Amino acid sequence: MADNQTSIALNIGSQRVSMAIFEPAKSGNSLVLKAYDSETVLADPATEPSRPAQISYAIGQLTQRLKAAGKGKVRYAVSGQSVFTRFVKLPPLDDDNVEQLVTFEAQQHVPFPLEEVAWDYEILESSGEKEVVIVAIKAESLDELNESVTSSGLTTAEVDVAPMALYNAFRAAYPNVTEPVLLIDIGAKATDLLYIEGKRFFTRSVNRGGVSITSAISKEYGVPFAEAESHKTHSGLVALGGGHTEQLDETTAALASTIRNALGQLPAEIARTTNYYRSQHGGNAPKMVVLAGGGANLPYTKEFFEEKLHLPVEFFNPVSAISVGKNVDTEKLGREAHLMGELIGLGLRSIGKSSINIDLVPTKVQAARTADKQKPFFIGAAALLLAGLAGWGVLNMVAKSNAEKKLGELSDQKDSLTKVYGPIQDEFKKQAALVETASQYTATEEARNFWLGTMQELQAAFASDIVWVTDFEPLYNHQPLAGKENKPKSIVKGEFFAQNYGTSGLENIKIDQPVGAKTPKAGAAPTADVIPNANAVRIRGLWRSSDNPAQSKIVYDLIKRLRSNTTGSHFKFTALPYVAPGAKAPKDADKPQEIPDELLVQHLDTAPAEADFAGSFELIIPLSQEVPSR
């Protein structure tokens, strides 16, 4: 669906993170590239644990350099290797039954429960049987990646998959190619093979890429991965047959032979995949090959595949599908055109020019979409109510104006017109009362959405297989920097659980009243003056213990995750200094201070008994805003 505004595309590869900013042309039917840049990430398998931090840093650098924050929502692509992809043929059914059937097929093919994954599908155009492609990724992995994206101030629009984005770019850049094509996208850790026949499409990810070549060099020469990568990028080339290396110096020839041997396993994988595509999916053998990806940068890669596959080979040029802004470095763009397929494919989605539209939805994005769907209903209902009241008010105002005019012109009718004034005022009072009621409904829904968002944010931050939350309790009167003077109170009293259905238990709340305030009579319903606003939550839970007591620090790691969410967080980790009653306020009393972890962690059982399965913990975390309890 076209959105007719600035769009940010982000391709997150294993060794390269690239970003592009697009705008629709004035006609709205084409795309203009306004800015483009990339960052390199070390793909050393030994540094895999630090990969999320590297990705987050790279995205932050690109966002800053391109000034992308606030320009629009981002569409990003995950690698084909990181998702589960299946092409499934469907029996002939009415379109009304497709959704149900695809869900059934997903349950059969996806190797995880559907509630644990983010998944989507697309019906493929075919002249024969109806076919769909099903794509799934573990929700936890997608949420972690999405956190790296949004931590730089970006807002997620859609999450695509690299092979699908490449296919969309190919269709746009090569609209007249109808013969079977094999697009080989050589990445760092994997190579995506795309078989394209007009509107037919099939893809498979092969576990061979640039890292395999670098690892082979590292092993052959006994050097660290980073040094091997430097040799490959600065001095490497692919050796060809027919005595090609005899023309090279000994060192370069040896390196070229090592690269050829490492790359030589890829044509065999391509042959196996082609046979599978032809036998299982009724496809045709490719007539030409198109090369893409950073692994195709090595000199003589094109000639190597021509030699091995016996097919004409050319480099992918998706840039022909778009226009280029005047501030873009066209020389750089020309050198790196074969690396931009995913970015252009993502950009095309913003103007509705994509053929396949996969959208893997992270947990937070789904929660935001659900809230956005609900908001118009409540706002619309309130707007209709207010519009009706306003219309009634306008009619009354017109009547009043006419009455006042006639009153001045016809003094003999003064008494009769005066009688109209009173009812009009009554209607205004009724209108004000209805507006107040509508505002209360709107405020109540906002508070409900806030609590839903709070629990969803907590769920996302506390996602761990050794930690689980057992209690979520709203508090009031919490003063986080008060130390021993801090005595927060629970909104939900113990009596709540013994209440009859239909009673709230709020009538049992006892609150310290200001001096001179009237205490409500026993049994009277509490008023807005005596029902507190929640300003914190108490979170109780358990962490699964092991032989290592230091593992209890997982609780502090989870708090760190909450702290790192600086965009739209429902929690806050700063507070004004506490000033005791009667004490003189310090000079910095109006400056918020960071709340240390030891004031957030009320209890942590770091050494549970040997017979216990888990240790307990208790946190009190302030809310980003006060929330009415009713």
C-alpha positions in Angstrom: 0.0 0.0 0.0 1.5 3.4 -1.0 2.1 5.9 1.8 3.2 8.9 -0.3 5.8 10.1 2.1 9.5 9.7 2.8 10.5 6.1 3.4 13.5 4.6 5.0 14.9 1.3 3.8 17.3 -0.7 5.9 19.1 -4.0 4.9 20.6 -5.9 7.8 23.2 -8.3 6.5 25.7 -10.4 8.4 28.6 -8.2 7.4 27.0 -5.1 5.9 24.2 -2.8 7.2 23.0 -0.4 4.5 20.3 2.3 4.6 18.6 4.4 1.9 16.1 7.2 2.1 13.5 7.4 -0.7 10.8 9.8 -1.6 8.0 9.2 -4.1 8.3 11.2 -7.4 5.8 13.9 -8.0 3.8 11.6 -10.2 3.6 9.1 -7.3 4.4 6.2 -9.6 8.2 6.1 -9.2 10.8 6.3 -6.5 13.6 8.8 -6.0 16.7 7.9 -4.0 17.6 10.9 -1.8 20.4 9.4 0.4 22.4 6.2 0.8 25.2 4.8 3.0 26.4 1.6 4.6 28.4 0.3 7.6 30.6 -2.8 7.8 30.1 -5.3 10.6 32.8 -7.9 11.4 31.3 -11.3 10.6 33.8 -13.3 12.6 32.0 -16.4 14.1 34.0 -15.9 17.3 32.3 -12.5 17.8 28.7 -13.7 17.3 27.6 -12.9 20.9 28.5 -9.2 20.3 26.6 -9.1 17.0 23.4 -7.4 18.3 25.5 -4.6 19.8 27.4 -4.2 16.5 24.2 -4.1 14.5 22.7 -1.5 16.9 25.8 0.6 16.6 25.9 0.4 12.8 22.2 1.4 12.5 22.8 4.3 14.9 25.7 5.6 12.9 23.7 5.4 9.6 20.7 7.0 11.2 22.9 9.9 12.5 24.8 10.4 9.2 21.6 10.3 7.0 19.6 12.2 9.6 17.0 9.6 9.2 15.3 9.9 12.7 11.9 11.5 12.3 11.9 11.4 8.4 9.6 8.5 8.2 9.0 4.9 9.2 11.6 2.3 8.4 11.2 -0.9 6.4 13.9 -3.4 6.9 14.8 -6.8 5.6 16.1 -9.9 7.6 18.4 -12.4 5.9 17.0 -15.4 4.1 19.1 -17.6 6.3 17.4 -16.4 9.5 13.9 -17.3 8.5 12.0 -20.5 7.8 10.6 -20.5 4.2 8.3 -23.0 2.6 6.6 -23.1 -0.8 3.3 -25.0 -0.5 0.8 -26.0 -3.2 -2.8 -25.6 -2.2 -5.8 -27.6 -3.3 -8.4 -25.7 -5.4 -10.6 -23.8 -2.9 -12.6 -20.6 -2.8 -10.7 -17.5 -1.8 -12.8 -17.3 1.4 -11.1 -20.5 2.7 -7.5 -19.6 1.8 -6.6 -17.9 5.1 -7.8 -20.9 7.1 -6.0 -23.4 4.8 -2.7 -21.5 4.8 -2.9 -21.4 8.7 -3.3 -25.1 8.7 -0.4 -25.6 6.3 1.8 -23.3 8.5 1.0 -25.4 11.5 2.2 -28.5 9.6 5.4 -27.0 8.1 6.7 -24.4 10.6 8.8 -26.4 13.2 7.6 -24.2 16.1 4.2 -23.4 17.6 2.7 -20.5 15.7 2.2 -18.5 18.8 6.0 -18.5 19.2 6.8 -17.1 15.8 6.1 -14.1 13.6 4.9 -15.4 10.2 3.2 -14.3 7.0 2.4 -15.7 3.6 1.9 -14.5 0.0 -0.1 -16.2 -2.7 2.1 -16.6 -5.8 0.9 -16.1 -9.3 0.9 -19.3 -11.2 -0.9 -20.7 -14.3 -1.4 -24.1 -12.6 -2.1 -25.0 -9.0 -2.4 -22.2 -6.4 0.9 -21.8 -4.5 1.8 -19.8 -1.4 5.1 -19.0 0.2 5.1 -19.2 4.0 7.8 -17.3 6.0 8.3 -17.6 9.7 10.9 -16.4 12.3 11.1 -16.9 16.0 9.3 -14.0 17.7 12.1 -13.6 20.3 14.8 -13.3 17.6 12.7 -10.7 15.6 11.9 -8.7 18.8 15.7 -8.6 19.6 16.5 -7.4 16.1 13.7 -4.8 16.1 15.0 -3.5 19.4 18.4 -2.8 17.6 16.5 -0.9 14.9 14.2 1.2 17.1 16.9 2.0 19.7 18.3 4.5 17.2 15.0 6.5 17.2 13.5 4.8 14.1 9.9 3.5 14.0 9.2 0.2 12.3 6.7 0.1 9.4 7.3 -3.4 8.0 9.7 -6.2 8.2 10.5 -8.0 4.9 12.8 -10.9 4.0 15.9 -10.2 1.8 15.0 -12.7 -1.0 11.5 -11.3 -1.4 12.8 -7.7 -1.5 15.4 -8.8 -4.2 12.6 -10.4 -6.2 10.6 -7.2 -6.1 13.6 -5.2 -7.2 14.3 -7.6 -10.1 10.7 -7.4 -11.3 10.8 -3.6 -11.3 14.3 -3.4 -12.9 13.9 -6.2 -15.5 10.2 -6.0 -16.5 10.7 -7.4 -20.0 12.8 -10.5 -19.0 10.6 -13.6 -19.4 13.2 -16.4 -19.7 14.2 -18.3 -16.6 16.8 -16.4 -14.5 18.9 -17.5 -11.5 19.7 -14.6 -9.2 22.7 -15.5 -6.9 23.0 -13.2 -3.9 26.3 -14.0 -2.2 26.2 -12.7 1.4 28.6 -13.1 4.2 27.2 -16.2 5.9 24.8 -17.5 3.2 23.9 -17.3 -0.4 20.3 -16.8 -1.5 19.4 -18.5 -4.8 16.3 -17.0 -6.5 14.7 -18.8 -9.5 12.6 -16.3 -11.4 10.4 -17.2 -14.4 8.3 -14.2 -15.2 5.9 -14.0 -12.2 7.0 -17.4 -10.9 9.4 -17.4 -8.0 11.3 -19.9 -5.8 14.1 -19.3 -3.3 16.5 -21.3 -1.2 19.3 -20.2 1.2 22.6 -22.1 1.0 25.0 -22.1 3.9 28.0 -20.8 2.0 29.2 -17.2 1.6 32.0 -14.8 2.2 32.7 -16.0 5.7 33.4 -19.5 4.3 36.1 -18.0 2.0 37.6 -15.9 4.9 37.6 -18.9 7.2 39.4 -21.0 4.5 42.1 -18.3 4.2 42.4 -18.0 8.0 42.9 -21.8 8.2 45.3 -22.1 5.2 47.6 -19.3 6.4 47.1 -19.6 10.2 46.1 -16.0 10.6 43.2 -14.4 12.6 39.9 -14.0 11.0 40.2 -10.2 10.7 43.6 -10.5 9.0 42.3 -13.1 6.6 39.3 -10.8 5.8 41.8 -8.0 5.0 43.8 -10.2 2.7 40.7 -11.3 0.9 39.3 -7.8 0.3 42.6 -6.1 -0.6 44.5 -8.8 -2.5 42.0 -11.6 -3.2 40.7 -12.7 -6.5 39.1 -15.9 -7.9 41.5 -18.2 -9.8 40.2 -19.4 -13.1 41.0 -22.6 -15.1 43.3 -22.8 -18.0 46.6 -21.7 -16.3 45.1 -18.4 -15.1 47.3 -18.4 -12.0 50.5 -18.8 -14.0 50.3 -15.1 -14.9 50.2 -14.1 -11.2 52.9 -13.8 -8.6 53.3 -16.7 -6.2 51.6 -15.1 -3.2 48.6 -13.8 -5.2 48.2 -17.1 -7.1 48.2 -19.1 -3.8 45.6 -16.8 -2.3 43.5 -17.0 -5.5 43.6 -20.8 -5.5 42.4 -20.9 -1.9 39.5 -18.6 -2.7 38.6 -20.7 -5.8 38.6 -23.9 -3.7 36.3 -22.3 -1.0 34.0 -20.9 -3.6 34.0 -24.1 -5.6 31.5 -25.8 -3.3 28.8 -23.2 -4.3 28.2 -24.4 -7.9 27.5 -28.0 -6.6 24.8 -26.5 -4.2 23.3 -24.6 -7.1 23.1 -27.7 -9.2 21.3 -29.6 -6.4 18.9 -26.7 -5.9 18.2 -26.4 -9.6 17.4 -30.1 -9.8 15.1 -29.8 -6.8 13.3 -26.8 -8.3 12.7 -28.6 -11.6 11.6 -31.9 -10.1 9.5 -30.7 -7.1 8.1 -27.4 -8.4 8.0 -28.0 -12.1 10.4 -25.1 -12.9 12.7 -24.7 -15.9 16.5 -24.6 -15.9 17.8 -21.0 -15.8 19.0 -19.5 -19.1 21.0 -16.7 -17.5 22.6 -15.8 -14.1 22.5 -12.5 -12.3 25.0 -11.8 -9.5 24.3 -9.7 -6.4 25.7 -9.3 -2.9 29.0 -8.4 -1.3 30.5 -11.8 -2.0 30.4 -11.0 -5.7 32.9 -8.2 -5.3 36.0 -10.4 -5.7 37.6 -10.0 -9.2 36.8 -12.8 -11.7 33.7 -13.9 -9.7 31.6 -13.4 -12.8 34.0 -15.4 -15.0 34.2 -18.1 -12.4 30.4 -18.7 -12.5 30.4 -18.5 -16.3 33.0 -21.3 -16.3 31.2 -23.5 -13.8 27.6 -23.0 -14.8 28.1 -22.6 -18.6 25.6 -19.8 -18.7 25.8 -16.0 -19.4 26.4 -14.1 -16.2 25.9 -10.4 -15.5 25.8 -8.2 -12.3 22.5 -7.1 -10.9 21.5 -3.5 -11.5 18.3 -2.7 -9.7 19.0 1.1 -9.8 17.4 1.3 -13.3 14.0 0.9 -11.5 14.4 4.2 -9.6 15.5 7.8 -10.1 18.5 9.2 -8.3 18.5 12.5 -6.4 21.1 15.2 -7.2 22.9 14.9 -3.8 23.6 11.1 -4.2 27.1 10.0 -5.1 26.5 8.4 -8.5 30.0 7.0 -8.8 29.6 5.1 -5.6 26.1 4.1 -6.6 27.5 2.6 -9.8 30.1 0.6 -8.0 27.6 -0.7 -5.4 24.5 -1.1 -7.6 24.5 -4.9 -7.2 24.4 -4.5 -3.4 21.2 -2.4 -3.4 18.6 -4.9 -4.5 17.1 -5.3 -1.0 17.0 -1.5 -0.4 15.2 -0.8 -3.6 12.8 -3.7 -3.2 11.9 -2.3 0.3 11.6 1.2 -1.1 9.2 0.0 -3.8 6.8 -1.2 -1.1 6.3 2.4 0.0 4.7 3.3 -3.4 2.8 0.1 -3.8 5.0 -1.3 -6.6 6.1 -4.6 -5.0 4.8 -8.0 -6.2 5.4 -9.9 -3.0 4.5 -8.3 0.3 5.7 -10.2 3.4 5.4 -8.5 6.7 6.8 -10.2 9.8 5.4 -8.2 12.7 7.5 -7.7 15.9 5.6 -7.9 19.2 5.8 -4.2 20.0 4.7 -3.3 16.4 1.7 -5.6 16.7 0.7 -4.0 20.0 1.0 -0.5 18.5 -1.1 -1.6 15.5 -3.8 -3.1 17.7 -3.9 0.1 19.8 -4.1 2.2 16.6 -7.0 0.1 15.4 -8.9 0.6 18.7 -8.2 4.4 18.9 -10.3 5.5 16.0 -13.3 3.6 17.3 -13.3 5.3 20.7 -12.2 8.7 19.3 -14.8 8.4 16.5 -17.5 7.5 19.0 -16.5 10.5 21.2 -16.3 12.7 18.1 -19.8 11.7 17.0 -21.1 12.3 20.4 -19.4 15.7 20.7 -20.5 16.6 17.1 -24.1 15.8 18.0 -23.8 17.9 21.1 -22.1 20.7 19.2 -24.8 20.6 16.6 -27.5 20.8 19.2 -25.5 23.6 20.9 -25.2 25.5 17.6 -28.9 25.2 17.1 -29.5 26.5 20.6 -27.0 29.3 20.1 -28.8 30.4 16.9 -32.1 30.3 18.8 -30.6 32.4 21.5 -29.2 34.9 19.0 -32.5 35.3 17.3 -34.3 35.6 20.6 -31.9 38.4 21.7 -32.3 40.2 18.4 -36.1 40.1 18.6 -35.9 41.1 22.2 -34.2 44.4 21.1 -36.7 44.9 18.3 -39.9 43.9 20.1 -39.7 45.0 23.7 -43.4 44.0 24.1 -42.3 40.3 23.7 -39.5 40.6 26.2 -41.2 38.4 28.9 -42.1 35.6 26.5 -38.5 35.5 25.0 -37.0 35.5 28.5 -38.7 32.2 29.2 -36.7 30.7 26.3 -33.4 31.6 27.9 -33.7 29.3 30.9 -34.2 26.1 28.9 -31.3 27.0 26.6 -29.0 27.3 29.5 -30.2 23.9 30.8 -29.3 22.3 27.5 -25.8 23.8 27.7 -25.4 22.3 31.2 -26.6 18.9 29.8 -24.1 19.3 26.9 -21.2 20.1 29.4 -22.2 17.0 31.4 -22.2 14.8 28.3 -18.8 16.2 27.2 -17.4 15.4 30.6 -18.7 11.9 30.5 -17.3 11.3 27.0 -13.9 12.7 28.2 -14.0 10.2 31.1 -14.6 7.3 28.6 -11.7 8.5 26.5 -9.4 8.9 29.5 -10.4 5.4 30.8 -9.5 3.8 27.4 -6.2 5.7 27.4 -5.4 4.4 30.9 -6.4 0.8 29.8 -4.1 1.1 26.7 -1.3 2.4 29.0 -1.6 -0.7 31.2 -1.6 -3.0 28.2 1.5 -1.3 26.8 3.2 -1.5 30.2 2.7 -5.2 30.4 3.7 -5.7 26.8 6.9 -3.7 27.4 7.6 -5.7 30.5 7.0 -9.0 28.7 9.4 -8.0 25.9 12.1 -6.9 28.3 11.7 -10.0 30.6 11.8 -12.5 27.8 14.0 -15.2 29.2 13.8 -19.0 29.6 15.0 -18.7 33.3 12.9 -15.8 34.5 9.2 -15.4 34.9 6.9 -12.8 36.4 4.4 -14.0 39.0 2.8 -10.7 40.2 2.2 -7.3 38.7 0.8 -4.8 41.3 0.1 -1.1 40.8 1.3 1.2 43.6 0.7 4.8 44.7 2.6 7.2 46.9 6.0 5.8 45.7 9.0 8.0 46.2 11.9 6.1 44.7 14.7 8.3 46.2 13.3 8.4 49.7 15.2 5.4 50.9 13.7 4.1 54.2 11.2 6.9 54.1 9.7 5.4 51.0 6.4 3.7 51.8 4.5 2.9 48.7 1.0 1.6 49.0 -0.9 -0.9 46.9 -3.9 0.1 44.8 -5.2 -3.4 45.1 -5.8 -4.4 48.7 -5.9 -8.0 50.0 -9.7 -7.7 50.4 -10.0 -7.3 46.6 -9.7 -11.1 46.1 -12.6 -11.7 48.5 -15.0 -9.3 46.9 -18.3 -10.4 45.4 -18.5 -10.2 41.7 -19.3 -6.6 40.6 -17.5 -4.8 43.4 -14.1 -3.2 43.0 -12.7 -3.3 46.5 -11.7 0.3 46.2 -14.1 1.2 49.0 -11.7 -0.5 51.3 -8.8 1.8 50.4 -7.6 3.9 53.3 -5.5 6.9 52.3 -3.8 9.6 54.3 -6.0 12.6 53.9 -4.7 16.2 53.8 -5.2 18.3 57.0 -8.8 19.5 57.1 -10.1 17.0 54.5 -13.3 15.3 55.3 -13.2 11.5 55.9 -15.9 9.7 53.9 -18.7 8.1 55.8 -18.4 4.3 56.4 -19.9 2.4 53.6 -20.0 5.4 51.2 -18.7 5.0 47.7 -15.2 6.5 47.3 -15.0 9.8 45.4 -12.4 10.9 42.9 -10.7 12.8 45.7 -9.9 9.7 47.7 -9.0 7.2 44.9 -5.2 7.4 44.3 -3.4 7.5 41.0 -0.8 4.7 40.4 2.7 6.0 40.0 4.7 2.7 40.2 4.4 -1.1 39.9 5.6 -3.9 42.1 6.9 -6.8 40.0 7.4 -10.1 41.7 8.9 -13.2 40.0 11.2 -16.1 40.1 14.5 -16.9 38.4 15.6 -20.5 37.9 18.6 -21.2 40.0 21.6 -23.3 39.0 25.0 -24.2 40.4 26.2 -20.7 39.6 24.9 -18.1 42.1 26.1 -15.3 39.8 23.3 -16.2 37.4 21.0 -14.2 39.6 22.4 -11.1 37.9 19.9 -11.9 35.1 17.4 -9.8 37.1 19.7 -6.8 36.7 20.2 -7.6 33.0 16.4 -7.5 32.5 16.3 -4.1 34.3 19.0 -2.9 31.9 16.8 -3.9 29.0 14.0 -1.8 30.4 16.3 1.2 30.9 17.6 0.9 27.3 14.1 1.6 25.9 14.2 5.4 25.6 11.4 5.7 23.0 7.8 5.6 24.3 8.7 3.7 27.5 6.0 3.2 30.1 8.6 3.2 32.8 11.0 5.9 34.0 14.3 5.5 35.9 14.8 9.1 37.1 13.1 11.0 40.0 13.3 14.3 41.8 15.3 14.2 45.0 13.3 13.4 48.1 12.7 16.2 50.5 11.5 15.2 54.0 8.5 17.1 55.5 9.8 20.2 57.1 13.2 20.0 55.6 14.7 22.6 53.4 14.8 21.7 49.7 18.4 21.5 48.2 19.4 23.7 45.2 19.0 20.8 42.8 15.6 19.7 44.1 14.1 20.4 40.6 16.6 18.3 38.7 15.7 14.6 38.2 18.3 12.0 39.3 19.0 8.5 38.1 17.4 5.8 40.3 20.1 3.2 41.1 19.4 -0.5 40.7 19.6 -1.1 44.4 16.5 1.1 45.0 14.6 -0.7 42.2 15.5 -4.2 43.5 13.5 -4.6 46.8 14.5 -8.2 47.1 16.6 -10.8 45.3 17.2 -14.3 46.5 20.7 -14.8 45.2 21.3 -18.1 46.9 18.1 -20.1 47.1 18.0 -23.3 49.1 19.6 -26.3 47.4 16.2 -28.0 47.3 14.5 -25.0 45.7 13.9 -24.9 42.0 14.0 -21.1 41.8 14.9 -17.9 43.6 12.5 -15.1 44.1 12.9 -11.4 43.3 10.8 -8.2 43.8 11.2 -4.9 42.0 9.4 -1.6 42.3 9.7 0.5 39.1 8.1 4.0 38.7 5.7 4.6 35.8 6.3 7.3 33.2 3.0 8.9 34.1 0.4 8.7 36.9 -2.5 6.4 35.9 -6.0 6.8 37.4 -7.1 3.8 39.3 -10.6 4.1 37.8 
